[in-house]
């Protein structure tokens, strides 16, 4: 007998059968649960006395770091391009951002637990000269770079299909456009989309997020571990220190989920009336592709420079590119495009009589 209610979300078929509103609610239920766990652990520390109070300010910093981390350039680009791919395949996923962030959060929480437990493996992983750090860095950068390049190429098939549609409309403005007009077709499209054919559900993005996070190469993640260790040295109770990775994960999943839902709405809007929204579709898809290729290029250059010892000027420049605020700019650009397009469509809508 098939599972019903919230239990249905444990299976792919069950999730697909639920309404979009239900799936969004389930995603936010996970986020709320992370917040409650983090705040509950923090409360344990606060009620334990003066030592626990040390973790209150630190917890606020950890939460802020998690929120900022969700707008890293690679996070925004990864979620945007994954969402574009799913929409092009006729899917309507509500949890792409949550799935990627959950994979990332798994590593963050496990790392925090190991730090609190005093495990030396995390200290080794943070030492850039260690073999463990190099191996994890190669895995994280390879997965993120390769995946983003491949998903950008897959989305390029959608972009080219939209470009062909635009040219056809220029020749024949009265051309009838079918609902699936933006679905990539032809041998070239099959070749471009084949490498990621098995990435079909948000749970696959979870795996990407997990592997992506293994490099310990982001300042926010390293900073969280340092905060956890610092709280331990300050005498905060071990159980309360676990609030730091949970609050970091709660904030990160909130930011990533909101970004995924925003991009889902933008890409879905492009498919609602492809004839009228063809330029909008080309713009948002093109921006996503470019961002994915940029992040992929930075990952490849970093691998060549840090692990391969390549010191060519171009490679070094790309590897050391400052992308600290690029994620915020990319998210803001998409927001501006979406708002501007909505205003233009509303203005062009025939008046109701």
TORTI-38999 format. One record per residue (C-alpha): residue number from 1; x, y, z. Coordinates in Angstrom, 1 decimal, padded with zeros to 4 digits. Example, Ala and Ser with C-alpha at 12.3 -4.5 7.8 and 13.67 -1.06 7.14 Angstrom:
BEGIN
+-----+--------+--------+--------+
|   n |     c1 |     c2 |     c3 |
+-----+--------+--------+--------+
|   1 |  012.3 | -004.5 |  007.8 |
|   2 |  013.7 | -001.1 |  007.1 |
+-----+--------+--------+--------+
This chain:
BEGIN
+-----+--------+--------+--------+
|   n |     c1 |     c2 |     c3 |
+-----+--------+--------+--------+
|   1 |  000.0 |  000.0 |  000.0 |
|   2 |  001.6 |  003.3 | -001.1 |
|   3 |  002.6 |  005.8 |  001.7 |
|   4 |  000.4 |  008.7 |  002.3 |
|   5 |  000.7 |  012.1 |  004.0 |
|   6 |  004.1 |  013.3 |  005.0 |
|   7 |  005.5 |  009.7 |  004.6 |
|   8 |  004.9 |  009.9 |  000.9 |
|   9 |  007.8 |  012.4 |  000.7 |
|  10 |  010.2 |  009.6 |  001.4 |
|  11 |  009.8 |  008.2 | -002.1 |
|  12 |  010.3 |  009.8 | -005.5 |
|  13 |  006.9 |  008.8 | -006.7 |
|  14 |  005.3 |  010.1 | -003.5 |
|  15 |  006.9 |  013.5 | -003.8 |
|  16 |  006.0 |  013.8 | -007.5 |
|  17 |  002.4 |  013.1 | -006.7 |
|  18 |  002.1 |  015.8 | -004.1 |
|  19 |  001.1 |  019.4 | -005.0 |
|  20 |  003.8 |  022.0 | -005.4 |
|  21 |  002.5 |  023.9 | -002.3 |
|  22 |  002.8 |  020.7 | -000.2 |
|  23 |  006.4 |  020.1 | -001.4 |
|  24 |  007.4 |  023.7 | -000.6 |
|  25 |  005.8 |  023.3 |  002.8 |
|  26 |  007.8 |  020.2 |  003.4 |
|  27 |  011.0 |  022.0 |  002.4 |
|  28 |  010.4 |  024.8 |  004.9 |
|  29 |  009.5 |  022.2 |  007.5 |
|  30 |  013.0 |  020.8 |  007.2 |
|  31 |  014.5 |  024.4 |  007.6 |
|  32 |  012.3 |  025.1 |  010.6 |
|  33 |  013.4 |  021.8 |  012.2 |
|  34 |  017.1 |  022.8 |  011.8 |
|  35 |  016.4 |  026.1 |  013.4 |
|  36 |  014.6 |  024.5 |  016.3 |
|  37 |  017.4 |  022.0 |  016.9 |
|  38 |  020.0 |  024.8 |  016.8 |
|  39 |  018.1 |  027.0 |  019.1 |
|  40 |  017.3 |  024.1 |  021.4 |
|  41 |  021.0 |  023.2 |  021.7 |
|  42 |  021.8 |  026.9 |  022.3 |
|  43 |  019.2 |  027.1 |  025.0 |
|  44 |  020.9 |  024.1 |  026.8 |
|  45 |  024.1 |  026.1 |  026.9 |
|  46 |  022.5 |  029.3 |  028.1 |
|  47 |  020.7 |  027.5 |  030.9 |
|  48 |  023.9 |  025.8 |  032.0 |
|  49 |  025.4 |  029.0 |  033.3 |
|  50 |  027.9 |  031.7 |  032.5 |
|  51 |  030.1 |  029.4 |  030.3 |
|  52 |  027.1 |  028.7 |  028.0 |
|  53 |  026.5 |  032.4 |  027.5 |
|  54 |  029.8 |  032.5 |  025.6 |
|  55 |  028.1 |  030.6 |  022.8 |
|  56 |  025.2 |  033.1 |  022.3 |
|  57 |  027.2 |  035.7 |  020.5 |
|  58 |  029.2 |  033.0 |  018.7 |
|  59 |  025.9 |  031.3 |  017.6 |
|  60 |  024.8 |  034.6 |  016.1 |
|  61 |  028.0 |  034.8 |  014.1 |
|  62 |  027.7 |  031.2 |  013.0 |
|  63 |  024.1 |  031.9 |  011.8 |
|  64 |  025.2 |  035.0 |  009.9 |
|  65 |  028.1 |  033.1 |  008.3 |
|  66 |  025.7 |  030.4 |  007.1 |
|  67 |  023.3 |  032.9 |  005.5 |
|  68 |  026.2 |  034.7 |  003.8 |
|  69 |  027.7 |  031.3 |  002.6 |
|  70 |  024.4 |  030.5 |  000.8 |
|  71 |  025.1 |  033.4 | -001.5 |
|  72 |  028.6 |  032.3 | -002.4 |
|  73 |  029.1 |  032.5 | -006.2 |
|  74 |  029.3 |  028.7 | -006.5 |
|  75 |  026.2 |  028.1 | -004.5 |
|  76 |  024.1 |  030.5 | -006.5 |
|  77 |  025.4 |  029.2 | -009.8 |
|  78 |  025.0 |  025.6 | -008.8 |
|  79 |  021.4 |  026.0 | -007.8 |
|  80 |  020.4 |  028.2 | -010.7 |
|  81 |  021.9 |  025.9 | -013.4 |
|  82 |  020.5 |  022.8 | -011.7 |
|  83 |  017.0 |  024.4 | -011.6 |
|  84 |  017.2 |  025.4 | -015.3 |
|  85 |  018.1 |  021.8 | -016.2 |
|  86 |  015.1 |  020.4 | -014.4 |
|  87 |  012.7 |  022.9 | -015.8 |
|  88 |  013.9 |  022.2 | -019.3 |
|  89 |  013.1 |  018.6 | -018.7 |
|  90 |  009.6 |  019.4 | -017.8 |
|  91 |  010.1 |  019.0 | -014.0 |
|  92 |  008.8 |  021.3 | -011.3 |
|  93 |  011.1 |  020.6 | -008.3 |
|  94 |  010.6 |  022.6 | -005.1 |
|  95 |  013.7 |  021.4 | -003.3 |
|  96 |  016.7 |  021.9 | -005.5 |
|  97 |  018.2 |  024.5 | -003.2 |
|  98 |  017.3 |  022.5 | -000.1 |
|  99 |  018.9 |  019.3 | -001.5 |
| 100 |  022.1 |  021.0 | -002.4 |
| 101 |  022.3 |  022.8 |  000.9 |
| 102 |  021.4 |  019.6 |  002.8 |
| 103 |  024.4 |  017.8 |  001.2 |
| 104 |  026.6 |  020.7 |  002.2 |
| 105 |  025.1 |  020.8 |  005.7 |
| 106 |  025.8 |  017.2 |  006.2 |
| 107 |  029.5 |  017.8 |  006.0 |
| 108 |  029.3 |  020.9 |  008.1 |
| 109 |  027.3 |  019.2 |  010.9 |
| 110 |  029.5 |  016.0 |  010.9 |
| 111 |  032.6 |  018.2 |  011.0 |
| 112 |  031.2 |  020.2 |  013.9 |
| 113 |  030.5 |  017.0 |  015.8 |
| 114 |  034.0 |  015.7 |  015.2 |
| 115 |  035.5 |  019.1 |  016.4 |
| 116 |  033.4 |  018.9 |  019.6 |
| 117 |  034.4 |  015.3 |  020.1 |
| 118 |  038.1 |  016.3 |  019.7 |
| 119 |  038.8 |  014.2 |  016.6 |
| 120 |  042.1 |  015.1 |  015.0 |
| 121 |  041.0 |  014.3 |  011.5 |
| 122 |  039.3 |  017.7 |  011.1 |
| 123 |  042.4 |  019.5 |  012.2 |
| 124 |  044.3 |  017.5 |  009.6 |
| 125 |  041.8 |  018.3 |  007.0 |
| 126 |  042.2 |  022.0 |  007.7 |
| 127 |  046.0 |  021.8 |  007.3 |
| 128 |  046.5 |  022.6 |  003.7 |
| 129 |  049.8 |  020.8 |  003.6 |
| 130 |  048.3 |  017.4 |  004.6 |
| 131 |  047.5 |  014.6 |  002.2 |
| 132 |  043.9 |  014.5 |  003.6 |
| 133 |  043.4 |  018.2 |  002.8 |
| 134 |  044.8 |  017.8 | -000.7 |
| 135 |  042.6 |  014.8 | -001.4 |
| 136 |  039.4 |  016.4 | -000.1 |
| 137 |  040.2 |  019.6 | -002.0 |
| 138 |  040.7 |  017.7 | -005.3 |
| 139 |  037.3 |  015.9 | -004.7 |
| 140 |  035.4 |  019.1 | -003.9 |
| 141 |  036.8 |  021.2 | -006.7 |
| 142 |  036.6 |  018.4 | -009.3 |
| 143 |  033.0 |  017.6 | -008.5 |
| 144 |  031.9 |  021.3 | -008.4 |
| 145 |  033.9 |  022.3 | -011.5 |
| 146 |  033.0 |  019.3 | -013.7 |
| 147 |  029.3 |  019.3 | -012.7 |
| 148 |  028.9 |  023.0 | -013.3 |
| 149 |  030.5 |  022.8 | -016.7 |
| 150 |  028.4 |  019.8 | -017.7 |
| 151 |  025.2 |  021.3 | -016.5 |
| 152 |  026.0 |  024.6 | -018.3 |
| 153 |  026.5 |  022.6 | -021.5 |
| 154 |  023.2 |  020.9 | -020.9 |
| 155 |  021.5 |  024.2 | -020.5 |
| 156 |  023.2 |  025.5 | -023.6 |
| 157 |  021.1 |  023.0 | -025.5 |
| 158 |  018.0 |  024.8 | -024.1 |
| 159 |  019.5 |  028.2 | -025.0 |
| 160 |  020.2 |  027.1 | -028.6 |
| 161 |  016.6 |  025.8 | -028.8 |
| 162 |  015.3 |  029.1 | -027.7 |
| 163 |  017.5 |  030.9 | -030.2 |
| 164 |  016.2 |  028.8 | -033.0 |
| 165 |  012.7 |  029.6 | -031.9 |
| 166 |  013.5 |  033.3 | -031.9 |
| 167 |  014.8 |  033.1 | -035.4 |
| 168 |  011.8 |  031.1 | -036.6 |
| 169 |  009.5 |  033.8 | -035.0 |
| 170 |  011.4 |  036.5 | -036.8 |
| 171 |  010.6 |  034.8 | -040.1 |
| 172 |  007.0 |  034.0 | -039.3 |
| 173 |  005.6 |  036.0 | -036.3 |
| 174 |  002.3 |  034.0 | -036.5 |
| 175 |  004.1 |  030.7 | -036.0 |
| 176 |  002.2 |  028.3 | -033.7 |
| 177 |  004.3 |  027.5 | -030.7 |
| 178 |  003.7 |  024.2 | -028.8 |
| 179 |  003.9 |  024.1 | -025.0 |
| 180 |  007.2 |  022.1 | -025.1 |
| 181 |  008.8 |  024.4 | -027.6 |
| 182 |  011.9 |  025.0 | -025.4 |
| 183 |  012.6 |  021.3 | -024.8 |
| 184 |  016.0 |  020.6 | -026.4 |
| 185 |  015.8 |  018.4 | -029.5 |
| 186 |  018.1 |  016.9 | -032.1 |
| 187 |  021.3 |  014.9 | -032.0 |
| 188 |  023.4 |  017.8 | -030.8 |
| 189 |  021.0 |  018.4 | -027.8 |
| 190 |  021.1 |  014.7 | -026.9 |
| 191 |  024.9 |  014.8 | -026.9 |
| 192 |  025.0 |  017.9 | -024.7 |
| 193 |  022.5 |  016.6 | -022.2 |
| 194 |  023.7 |  013.0 | -022.1 |
| 195 |  026.5 |  013.3 | -019.4 |
| 196 |  023.9 |  014.4 | -016.8 |
| 197 |  021.1 |  012.2 | -017.9 |
| 198 |  021.1 |  010.4 | -014.5 |
| 199 |  020.8 |  013.7 | -012.6 |
| 200 |  017.0 |  013.7 | -012.6 |
| 201 |  015.8 |  014.5 | -009.1 |
| 202 |  016.8 |  016.8 | -006.2 |
| 203 |  018.2 |  013.8 | -004.3 |
| 204 |  020.9 |  013.6 | -006.9 |
| 205 |  021.8 |  017.2 | -006.2 |
| 206 |  022.2 |  016.3 | -002.5 |
| 207 |  025.1 |  014.0 | -003.5 |
| 208 |  026.6 |  016.8 | -005.5 |
| 209 |  026.3 |  019.2 | -002.5 |
| 210 |  027.9 |  016.6 | -000.2 |
| 211 |  030.9 |  016.0 | -002.4 |
| 212 |  031.2 |  019.7 | -003.3 |
| 213 |  031.6 |  020.5 |  000.4 |
| 214 |  034.4 |  018.1 |  001.1 |
| 215 |  037.2 |  020.5 |  000.2 |
| 216 |  036.8 |  022.7 |  003.4 |
| 217 |  037.9 |  025.5 |  001.1 |
| 218 |  035.4 |  028.2 |  002.0 |
| 219 |  036.1 |  030.8 |  004.6 |
| 220 |  032.7 |  030.5 |  006.1 |
| 221 |  033.0 |  026.8 |  006.7 |
| 222 |  036.5 |  027.0 |  008.1 |
| 223 |  035.4 |  030.0 |  010.2 |
| 224 |  032.6 |  027.9 |  011.7 |
| 225 |  035.0 |  025.1 |  012.7 |
| 226 |  037.3 |  027.7 |  014.3 |
| 227 |  034.3 |  029.1 |  016.2 |
| 228 |  033.3 |  025.7 |  017.4 |
| 229 |  036.8 |  025.0 |  018.6 |
| 230 |  037.0 |  028.4 |  020.2 |
| 231 |  033.7 |  027.8 |  022.1 |
| 232 |  035.1 |  024.5 |  023.4 |
| 233 |  038.2 |  026.3 |  024.7 |
| 234 |  035.9 |  028.9 |  026.4 |
| 235 |  034.3 |  026.1 |  028.4 |
| 236 |  030.9 |  026.0 |  026.7 |
| 237 |  029.1 |  022.6 |  027.3 |
| 238 |  029.8 |  020.1 |  024.6 |
| 239 |  026.1 |  019.7 |  023.7 |
| 240 |  025.5 |  023.4 |  023.4 |
| 241 |  028.5 |  023.8 |  021.0 |
| 242 |  026.6 |  021.6 |  018.5 |
| 243 |  024.2 |  024.5 |  018.0 |
| 244 |  026.9 |  026.2 |  015.9 |
| 245 |  026.9 |  023.8 |  012.9 |
| 246 |  023.1 |  023.4 |  013.2 |
| 247 |  022.5 |  027.1 |  013.1 |
| 248 |  025.0 |  027.6 |  010.3 |
| 249 |  023.2 |  024.8 |  008.3 |
| 250 |  019.8 |  026.3 |  009.2 |
| 251 |  020.7 |  029.7 |  007.8 |
| 252 |  022.4 |  028.2 |  004.7 |
| 253 |  019.5 |  026.0 |  003.8 |
| 254 |  017.1 |  028.9 |  004.2 |
| 255 |  019.1 |  031.1 |  001.8 |
| 256 |  019.7 |  028.2 | -000.7 |
| 257 |  016.1 |  027.1 | -000.7 |
| 258 |  014.8 |  030.7 | -001.3 |
| 259 |  017.3 |  031.0 | -004.2 |
| 260 |  016.1 |  027.7 | -005.7 |
| 261 |  012.4 |  028.7 | -005.5 |
| 262 |  013.1 |  032.2 | -007.0 |
| 263 |  015.0 |  030.6 | -009.9 |
| 264 |  012.2 |  028.0 | -010.4 |
| 265 |  009.6 |  030.7 | -010.7 |
| 266 |  011.8 |  032.6 | -013.2 |
| 267 |  012.5 |  029.6 | -015.4 |
| 268 |  008.9 |  028.3 | -015.2 |
| 269 |  007.7 |  031.8 | -016.2 |
| 270 |  009.8 |  031.5 | -019.4 |
| 271 |  008.0 |  028.2 | -020.3 |
| 272 |  004.5 |  029.6 | -019.6 |
| 273 |  004.4 |  031.6 | -022.9 |
| 274 |  007.6 |  030.9 | -024.8 |
| 275 |  006.5 |  033.0 | -027.8 |
| 276 |  006.0 |  036.2 | -025.7 |
| 277 |  008.9 |  035.6 | -023.3 |
| 278 |  011.6 |  034.3 | -025.7 |
| 279 |  014.0 |  037.2 | -025.0 |
| 280 |  013.6 |  036.8 | -021.3 |
| 281 |  014.3 |  033.1 | -021.5 |
| 282 |  017.5 |  033.7 | -023.6 |
| 283 |  018.7 |  036.3 | -021.0 |
| 284 |  018.2 |  034.3 | -017.8 |
| 285 |  019.4 |  031.1 | -019.4 |
| 286 |  022.4 |  032.8 | -020.8 |
| 287 |  023.4 |  034.5 | -017.5 |
| 288 |  023.1 |  031.1 | -015.8 |
| 289 |  025.3 |  029.4 | -018.3 |
| 290 |  028.0 |  032.1 | -018.1 |
| 291 |  028.0 |  031.9 | -014.3 |
| 292 |  028.4 |  028.1 | -014.4 |
| 293 |  031.2 |  028.2 | -016.9 |
| 294 |  033.0 |  030.9 | -014.8 |
| 295 |  032.8 |  028.9 | -011.6 |
| 296 |  033.9 |  025.8 | -013.5 |
| 297 |  036.9 |  027.7 | -014.9 |
| 298 |  037.9 |  028.9 | -011.5 |
| 299 |  037.7 |  025.4 | -010.1 |
| 300 |  039.8 |  024.0 | -012.9 |
| 301 |  042.4 |  026.8 | -012.6 |
| 302 |  042.6 |  026.3 | -008.8 |
| 303 |  043.2 |  022.6 | -009.3 |
| 304 |  045.9 |  023.2 | -011.9 |
| 305 |  047.6 |  025.9 | -009.8 |
| 306 |  047.3 |  024.4 | -006.3 |
| 307 |  047.5 |  020.7 | -007.0 |
| 308 |  049.3 |  020.6 | -010.4 |
| 309 |  051.8 |  023.4 | -009.8 |
| 310 |  050.9 |  025.3 | -013.0 |
| 311 |  052.1 |  028.9 | -012.7 |
| 312 |  051.0 |  030.3 | -016.0 |
| 313 |  049.8 |  033.9 | -015.6 |
| 314 |  046.2 |  033.3 | -016.9 |
| 315 |  045.8 |  030.2 | -014.7 |
| 316 |  047.0 |  032.0 | -011.6 |
| 317 |  044.8 |  035.0 | -012.3 |
| 318 |  041.7 |  032.9 | -012.7 |
| 319 |  042.5 |  030.8 | -009.7 |
| 320 |  043.0 |  033.8 | -007.5 |
| 321 |  039.9 |  035.7 | -008.8 |
| 322 |  038.0 |  037.4 | -006.0 |
| 323 |  034.4 |  036.1 | -006.1 |
| 324 |  033.5 |  037.2 | -002.5 |
| 325 |  030.6 |  039.3 | -003.6 |
| 326 |  029.9 |  037.7 | -007.0 |
| 327 |  027.1 |  035.5 | -005.6 |
| 328 |  025.2 |  038.5 | -004.2 |
| 329 |  025.6 |  040.3 | -007.5 |
| 330 |  024.4 |  037.3 | -009.5 |
| 331 |  021.4 |  036.8 | -007.2 |
| 332 |  020.6 |  040.5 | -007.4 |
| 333 |  020.9 |  040.5 | -011.2 |
| 334 |  018.4 |  037.6 | -011.5 |
| 335 |  016.1 |  039.5 | -009.1 |
| 336 |  016.3 |  042.7 | -011.2 |
| 337 |  015.7 |  040.7 | -014.4 |
| 338 |  012.7 |  039.0 | -012.9 |
| 339 |  011.1 |  042.2 | -011.5 |
| 340 |  011.7 |  044.2 | -014.7 |
| 341 |  010.2 |  041.4 | -016.8 |
| 342 |  007.1 |  041.1 | -014.5 |
| 343 |  006.6 |  044.9 | -014.8 |
| 344 |  006.9 |  044.8 | -018.6 |
| 345 |  004.5 |  041.8 | -018.9 |
| 346 |  002.0 |  043.5 | -016.7 |
| 347 |  002.2 |  046.7 | -018.7 |
| 348 |  001.8 |  044.9 | -021.9 |
| 349 | -001.2 |  042.9 | -020.7 |
| 350 | -004.5 |  043.9 | -022.4 |
| 351 | -006.8 |  045.9 | -020.1 |
| 352 | -009.7 |  044.0 | -018.6 |
| 353 | -013.0 |  045.3 | -019.7 |
+-----+--------+--------+--------+
